[in-house]
Amino acid sequence: MALHTHCRVPAAPARRAALCTEAHTQAHNRRMPTAFVYLKLPTRHLPADHRLEDRIDQALRDAGLGTVLGWGSSLGDAPPGQMRPLAFLRIDIEAENLDGARQLLRPFLQRVDIPAGTELHFTRGHQPLQDFFDGTDWRLEQMVPGAKRSLQR
């Protein structure tokens, strides 16, 4: 389960969580030309850049392609008797132009030394897809393992 620890919705701390969730839901459900995209980075070898979300946000804004909505960590499975470890960092993005944002993000992420196994998730024609970084190159528009075939409403 994703735990959004940071959100760009301005509000008092007590209201921020509710507003952040509402903002993410609204961005995801909008029937405008924007697209909801999320970046999933394995935590085992994250880049040393601790302000990655801000750099991604700035690059998207400068190009007029979108904005970072928020970010947080998700937990993995716990070994028996132990705490659940962090599994990945998730960065939620609202893209004004899906293909343009993907074209900007892939080389940008390689320049900041993202780990192999990084995934860029999006939907095209109600089909959940991902661009997958194998450590050398991106495999584009891959089916998401275990996802339902179509997200028809």
Steps between C-alpha positions, in 0.01 A plus 500: 500500500640838400553747781528852364737673733523821300241689302502835327151594620531808725308451826539466874654161589170366638323558165792425266450120489131528406564775245797313355295183452218704347740678262653170386155347444378802306810504280464127434128515417497817290375459145723779372801463272724443805630158595583347837849348496700353783865423530592195709865486612636198691644617832794259502718733288343843489697789353690714750283794385265548796306774317420289194128582519572874489735459203240293312233758580720786377590319175132423427389856582781659296393293197129569560439125520363455851568507872580272791189450715673331793724215605541237766630157587334161478574204720603152388421163655637436846707195580342303789533692825654810341382844394397563141789657306467789256450355152485802272463875471198614301477841333154600370490723193228683310610519136360761264639296211551130576745421219692824549535437874618142439754621242633760744508270804681196357832673411471732803472201734796323341714813550425494875600133519170332586514131593416207273140397555366856491151513348306788344128410518224651285178407321435505127156413363391366842801265497746519793853515358852574619835605364752274678868588555715185494820675610618572147198606297126554520250237384204710387126446541523166678193329643491535878543154655190396691293799383150457366498503122296819473383778729167564319256712698 
